[in-house]
Amino acid sequence: MLIDLALQGGGSHGAFTWGVLDRLLEENGLKVEAISGTSAGAMNAAVMAYGHMQGGAEGARAALETFWKRVSKSAAHSPLRRGPLDVLLGRWSLDSSPAYLAMDIATRMFSPYDLDFGLPNPLAAVLAETVDFDALAAAPIKLFITATNVHTGRPRVFRNADVTPAALMASACLPSMFQAVEIDGQAYWDGGYSGNPTMTPLINECVSDDTIIVGINPVERPGIPKTARDILNRLNEVAFNAVLLKELQMMALLREVSDPGNEKTAHWARMRVHLVRSALLTELGASSKLNAEWEFLTMLRDEGRRAADAFMAENGPALGTRSTLPIEYLLKTD
């Protein structure tokens, strides 16, 4: 069964996606044609595609584990660690971390261009150590990595031959924390603002009719956020989901009005969409996206495996047959 993957971003919560991929790679009947990824989803995509070309499914699983181990190791001496209260209460958030609180206040008052927040990003070195980007250009799995052009606000999609550590860092560049990443004379921010992840190339440039979305950012969240931190987190979730929801709306509309004689619109209309997600991610605080402790990452990995296992048990037989994500409801208005 030929499938595509669409991987959302979300900082350390991307370890949940690692777990989902780890479980799906055990399915001998699934063959991945392409992966669209943003931010942490982009990094998972590149690492998986490279590992797969080196050693098949087991090579991909090993590469993903190596990558996340190196992420955790690189953050071992970071000041962004859980505070004593968070540890005592068994919380994964950094809400009582002095370094996190100081950074949170600073990023609300100053930009990365005003002062150095003391947050060098080690991920570029981790990626360069994990992936041979020259070899990645020839990987059989197609990659579509999204970053947002600062000047135009439009997405740029990097394909295999264009994927570099800089492209992946651009896809994960939060403008409140890091200066824009410049590539070919253009400045880029996090791809989540323009596609989290981008669905269009999976349809226009692939033959698979099944896309499995690995969701990290909750579309719905109960209650009304009332603290400044919770309001900002919800605004980011809404913004990072908006473009994906618009693409799914277009897909749902084309199901109703597509012309069978027009292959391009017909492909949009017949796409089968699936979603792997976990309620646990809704319960985790926004600050936990910066928690790179190995214990936390492996907890998320295990939750990803559990969620993917549940997905395959319930929806596996529908792959190749029907959508399991009812996108038609997106055409309704409140």
N, C-alpha and C positions, 0 to 999 in steps of 0.2 A: 504494500500500500504506500503510494507516494504522497507525502505530506509536506507542508511548509510550517514553519514556526514563527511566531510573532512575540518577541520578548520585550516586556516593559522594563523601564529603569526604576531605580529606587534605592541607590546606595547599597549598604550592606544587606538590605532585604533581597538583593540579587542572589544571595545564597539560597533563598527559597527556589529560585529558578534553577540553580545548580542541581538541587535535589530532584526537581521535576525532570530535567534533562537526563540525569543519572538513571532515573527509573524508565523513561521512555526509550533510552538506548538499550535497555534489556529486551525490548520487543523486537524479535527478529523479523516480524512481518511489516515493520515500519521502515520506510526509507525517506530520509530528509532531502528534499530537493533544494530548499532555500531557507534562509533565516533572515528576518528583518529584526533589528535590535536597536535600542536606544539606551545610552548611558550604561548602567551595569548590564543591561540586556545586550548591548553591543559588545561588551567585553566577553560575556558568556558565549555569544555567537562566534566571535573570532577564535576564541580558545577552542571551542568545540569543533569548528570547521577544520582548524589546523590539526588538532589531535586525531580527528577522524581520517584525515588524509594520510596520517602517519601510521595509524594502527587500527582503523575501523572503529567499531563501537567501543571496544575496550580501550583503544587509544584515546578516544574522545573523553571517556569517563576518567581516565588517569590524568589527562591534561587539565580537566576542570578541577579535580582535587588538588593538583599541584598549584594551579593558579590561586585558588582560595587559601591554601596554606601559606603561599607567599604573601598574599594580601594581609593575612593576620600577622605574619612575622614582621612585615614592614611597618605595621602599626603598633608593634609591641612597646615602643618607647614614645608613642604619641601622648601628649598631655590630655587628649580626648579619651579619657577612660571613665568608667562608671565611678560615681562618688560613693563614699561609705554608706550613705543612706540607701542608695539604689541597690547596692550589694546586700545590705542587711535585709531589705524588704524583698529580695529576689526579683527585682525589676531589671529589665534589659535596657532601660532608657539611660540617658546621660543627664537627666534633669537636675541632679544634685552635684554634677561635676563642676568644680570651680572653673576649669578651663572652658568647658562648654558654655557655661553661663556668661563668662567674660566675652567669648566669641559671639554669642547670640546678641548681646548688647552692642558689641562693636559693629557687627554687620548691619544693624538697624540704623546706625549713625554714620558710618563711614563705608566707602567702597574699597575694593582691593587696590584701587589706584590712589587712594588717599593715604593708606598706610599698609604695612606688611602685617598680616594677621598671624604670621609665624606658622602658616599651614602649608609647607611644601608638600606637593602631591607626589607620593612615591610610586603611583600606579604606572607611570610611563616606563619606569625601569623594570617593574614587575612584568609588564606586558612584553617588553623587549626581551626579557629573559625567558619568557614562556613560549612565545610565538616567533617563528621564522617568517617575517612578513614578506620577504621575497618569495618564499615557497607558497605562502597563503594566496598569492595572486593566481596560482594554478589549481587551487582547491576545487574539487568537484561540487561541493556545496556552495551555492550562490549566497553571497552576503550583501545585505542592504543596510548600511549603517547611517543613521540620520543625525545631523547636527543642524542648528538653526543659524542662518546668516544674520549677523547682528544688524547689518545695514538695511537689508530688504525684508527681514522677518520670514523669509521663505526657507523651506527645508533644503538642505543639500544631502543627497544620498550618495554615500561612498560605496562603490562596488569593490570586489575582491582586489583588483589591481591598484586601487586607490586607498585601501585600508592600511593605515600606518598607526604607530602609537599616538601620533598627533591627532589623527582623525578620531581615534577612540577617546582621547582626552577631550577633544572638542565636543563630542557627543555627550560627555559627562560634565561639562563645564558649567557649574552653577555660578551665575554672575555676581551673586552676593558674596561669594567666597574666593573666586579665582578670576584673574584677568582673562579676557577673551583669548582663545587660541587662534593664532593666525596661520592660515594655510593658503598658499598661492595668492598672497596679498589680500585675503579676505578674513574678516574676524568672525568667529563662531562661538555660540553659546550652546548650552544643553539642548539636545535634540527633542527633549520632551515638550518644548514649547511649540513645535511644529509637526510632531508625529511621534507618538509614544505607544507603540512603534508605528512606522509607516506601512500601510497595507497595500498601497497602489502598485509598487513594483512586484509584489508577490502575485498579483493578478495579471498585470500587463506583461511580465517577463518570465512567467513560469507556466507549466502545464498542469500542475497539481490543482485539484479542486477542493482540497481540504486544508484549512489553516487552523492550527491549534495556537490560541493566544494564551500566554502565561501572564496572568494579571497580578500586579503588585499593588497598584494604586487603587484603593476602593472607589468604585463609582458611586455607591450609596453609603452614607454614614448616618446612623441614627442620632437624633438630638441636634441641638444648636450649639456650635462652638462659641464660647464666651470669653475665654482668655485670649490675650494677644497672640500667644504662641499657637493655640488651637485654631484660631481664625486664619492665621497665615498658613498653617498646614493644610487646612481645608481649601483655601484659595489655590494653593499649589496643586492639590489633588484634582480640583475641578479643571484647572488650566492644563494639566498634564494628561487628562482624559479627553479633553474637548475635541481634539482633531481626530482621534481614534473613533470617537462616537459619531462624528460627522461622516467619516468614511464608511462606517457600518450602516449609517442611515442611508447613504447613497446606494449601498449594496442592497438594502431592503427595498428601496424605491425601484431599483432596476429589476428586482424580481417581479415587480408588478407590471412594469411597462416595457421591458426589454423586447427587442425585435429578434426572434430566433434566427433570422437571416443575417444579423449583424454579429459576427463572432466576438468582437470586442465587448459589446454590451452583454452578449449572451454569457460570456465567461464570468463577468461580474455577477450576473443573475444566478448562475448555477453554483457559485462558491458555497461550500459548506463550512460553517464557522463553529469552532468549539472553544471552550474556555476552561482552563485549569486555574483555580484560585483557592484561597484559604481564609476563613474568618479570622484566623490568628493574626494575620497582617493588619486587620482593622483594629485589633486591640493594642498593637504595639505603638508606642509614641514616636513622633517624628524624629526625636533626637537619636533613637536607636538605629536610624539609618547610617549613623556615623560610628556605630559600635562594631569594631572588627575583632573582638575577642573570639578565639577559636571555639570556645564553648557555645557562644551565641550563633556563630556561623554554622556549626554542625547541627545545632538545634533546628535552624531554619532549613538546612539541607534535609534533615529527617522529616520535617513537616512537608517539604516539597515532594519527597518520595511518597509519603502517605497520601497527599492530595492527588498525585499522578496515578497512584495505584487505585484509588477510589474512582478516578476519572475513567481509567481503562476498564475497570470492572463494570461500571455503569454505562459508559458511552463507547467503549471500544468497538462493539458490534455496529455502531452507527457510522463509523469512519468509512468513507466511500459510498455511503448511502444517503445520509441526511444530516442537516445541521443539528447540533445539540444546544446551541446558543440561540434563543429566540429573538433575533435582531428586529423582527417586525414591530416589537413594542416600542422601538426607538422612533417610529413614525408618529406615535401618539404624543400629544401635548398635554401638560398638566391643566 
